[in-house]
Amino acid sequence: MSYPPQGHGPAGHQPYGPPPPGYPPYGYGRPSTALAYVTAILFVVCGALALTLAIVGWDGTSDSPTMLLGLVGAAFTDDLTGNVDFAISATMTAACTTITFALVLLARLEFVRWILAVVGALVTAYYVYAVIWVLSHDGGEYIAMVAVSLLLWLVATVLAVLPATGRAMRRKQSHGPPPSMGPPGYPPRY
């Protein structure tokens, strides 16, 4: 019975044995970092939108109820304070926190991804509640900004928790020989 030589396999299949000397290990190669940057940019967009909504509704007298309903916490204003100051504060806090950590995420720090995932999950959960609240109060014509915000935060949060994003966060790893091996042609170090 003959076996294929080491380092070679049938066409379309993973090769057998270790790679020939001087070649990197078999596999798919280093993952792309693009998903890490896309996630960071999407969170910056979410934060910028929230900051814009907070600035537009700064004094609570905006001419656009659609913009006021897009504030984080606007659905709770009647229950908590009776004015939109709470919602403006919550929106600015979420926006500034998100923008700050999203800019740090551009450095591909793993723990920042999870901080943004938690903030994104909380804001997404609020917007799900806000959609239900607006629709139950016959505000269907004012739901546009709430729906856009929900979609943006949801996509950013899902991207943050994807395993592919975690792989994109990893720093470059060398594909050289194991530490116990010397250069090709030399005996192994003991």
Secondary structure by P-SEA (a helix, b strand, c coil): ccccccccccccccccccccccccccccccccaaaaaaaaaaaaaaaaaaaaaaaaacccccccaaaaaacccccccccccccaaaaaaaaaaaaaaaaaaaaaaccccaaaaaaaaaaaaaaaaaaaaaaaaaaaacccccaaaaaaaaaaaaaaaaaaacaaaaaaaccccccccccccccccccccc
